[in-house]
Amino acid sequence: MSEASRALQAEIEQADAQAPGRWRPAPFIRFSFVLHGLALLALAFEPAWWPWVIGVLVADHGLMCLAVPFTRGGLIGANLTRLPQAAAARGEVAITFDDGPNPAVTPQVMDLLEGAGMRATFFCIGANVQKHPELVREIVRRGHQVENHSDRHSVAFSFYGYGKLAREVDAAQAALIAVTEQSPRFFRAPAGIRNPFLDPILQHRGMRYISWTRRGYDAVDRDAGRVLARLTRKLAAGDVLLLHDGGPAHTAEGVPLVLAVLPALLGRLREHGLRCVPLATAFVEPAK
C-alpha cells in the first residue's frame, strides 16, 4: 500500500469519525460546488460567455459520471477500502459476503467459518432479510455481523435521486433493525456502484461506506481457482475481501463458487497468520 493510499485512508477514517449529521463533501464535490458558483458569477458579469460556461459545466458533470464506475475510488464520497492501520497491525482481515441471506448457501458459509474459528460480515438485502428473518438472527447469534446492502439491490441503484436512494437505505436499515435489534453501521451499494447523492445520505445517518481491497468475482466466474487467485494475490493484513452468499455462480459440478473457494481462502489466511473479524470489531480500538 503506497504512502498516498495510506494518507487517503487515514483522511477517510478521520472524516468518518466525525459526529453524524454533518456532511463533509469529498474534495471533487467541493470543487464542483465552487465551479458552479463561479459559473453563475461569470454569467452575471458577462452573459455572452454562456457557451463557454455551459461547456465547463458539462465537462464537470461528465467527469463526475466517469467517477461513478470506479467502485473503489473516493472522488464522489468517502470510501473505505481497507481496515484501519490498528486492525492491520493486529493481523486482522475482513471477509464480506454480499446479496444474502440465502438459505441454501449462507448456513454452509457459516459452518465453514465456524470450523476455521473465523467471523465475517454479511451485507444483506432488505427484501431478503424480510423473507428469512430467522436466518439473519442466526448469522448474528453465531458471532457474525450484518450490514446494509440496500433494500432491493436494483441494477438502477446508481441512477437514483436523493429521495429514492434514502428510501433504499432506510428500508433495508429498518428491516435489519427489526430483526436483529442492532443498527447497521456500514453500507455497500449494489455492485459497489453509487452516485454523489449517497454520501450525504450515509453521513447524515452516521454510516460508513465501504467497498473492498479485492474481490473474487464469484458471482460471475465459474472457475474456483481464478476466484481464489484474485482474492489471495498480495494478501495482507488489513484487506477487505468480497464474496457472495447470495446469487453466486456455480462450478461445473453445480457447487456454489463461494463454497468451493472459502475453505482454501480460510486456509491461506491461517498460513499467513491472519484472523478474519467482523468490520465493527476491526474499526473499534480494543480497550487498554
Rosetta blueprint (number, residue, H / E / L):
1 M L
2 S L
3 E H
4 A H
5 S H
6 R H
7 A H
8 L H
9 Q H
10 A H
11 E H
12 I H
13 E H
14 Q H
15 A H
16 D H
17 A L
18 Q L
19 A L
20 P L
21 G L
22 R L
23 W L
24 R L
25 P L
26 A L
27 P H
28 F H
29 I H
30 R H
31 F H
32 S H
33 F H
34 V H
35 L H
36 H H
37 G H
38 L H
39 A H
40 L H
41 L H
42 A H
43 L H
44 A H
45 F H
46 E L
47 P H
48 A H
49 W H
50 W H
51 P H
52 W H
53 V H
54 I H
55 G H
56 V H
57 L H
58 V H
59 A H
60 D H
61 H H
62 G H
63 L H
64 M H
65 C H
66 L H
67 A H
68 V L
69 P L
70 F L
71 T L
72 R L
73 G L
74 G L
75 L L
76 I L
77 G L
78 A L
79 N L
80 L E
81 T L
82 R E
83 L L
84 P L
85 Q H
86 A H
87 A H
88 A H
89 A H
90 R L
91 G L
92 E E
93 V E
94 A E
95 I E
96 T E
97 F E
98 D E
99 D E
100 G E
101 P L
102 N L
103 P L
104 A L
105 V L
106 T H
107 P H
108 Q H
109 V H
110 M H
111 D H
112 L H
113 L H
114 E H
115 G H
116 A H
117 G L
118 M L
119 R L
120 A L
121 T E
122 F E
123 F E
124 C E
125 I L
126 G H
127 A H
128 N H
129 V H
130 Q H
131 K H
132 H L
133 P H
134 E H
135 L H
136 V H
137 R H
138 E H
139 I H
140 V H
141 R H
142 R L
143 G L
144 H L
145 Q E
146 V E
147 E E
148 N E
149 H L
150 S L
151 D L
152 R L
153 H L
154 S L
155 V L
156 A L
157 F H
158 S H
159 F H
160 Y L
161 G L
162 Y H
163 G H
164 K H
165 L H
166 A H
167 R H
168 E H
169 V H
170 D H
171 A H
172 A H
173 Q H
174 A H
175 A H
176 L H
177 I H
178 A H
179 V H
180 T H
181 E L
182 Q L
183 S L
184 P L
185 R L
186 F E
187 F E
188 R L
189 A L
190 P H
191 A H
192 G H
193 I L
194 R L
195 N L
196 P L
197 F L
198 L H
199 D H
200 P H
201 I H
202 L H
203 Q H
204 H H
205 R L
206 G L
207 M L
208 R E
209 Y E
210 I E
211 S L
212 W L
213 T L
214 R E
215 R E
216 G L
217 Y L
218 D L
219 A L
220 V L
221 D L
222 R L
223 D L
224 A H
225 G H
226 R H
227 V H
228 L H
229 A H
230 R H
231 L H
232 T H
233 R L
234 K L
235 L L
236 A L
237 A L
238 G L
239 D E
240 V E
241 L E
242 L E
243 L E
244 H E
245 D L
246 G L
247 G L
248 P L
249 A L
250 H E
251 T L
252 A L
253 E L
254 G L
255 V L
256 P E
257 L H
258 V H
259 L H
260 A H
261 V H
262 L H
263 P H
264 A H
265 L H
266 L H
267 G H
268 R H
269 L H
270 R H
271 E H
272 H L
273 G L
274 L L
275 R E
276 C E
277 V L
278 P L
279 L H
280 A H
281 T H
282 A H
283 F L
284 V L
285 E L
286 P L
287 A L
288 K L
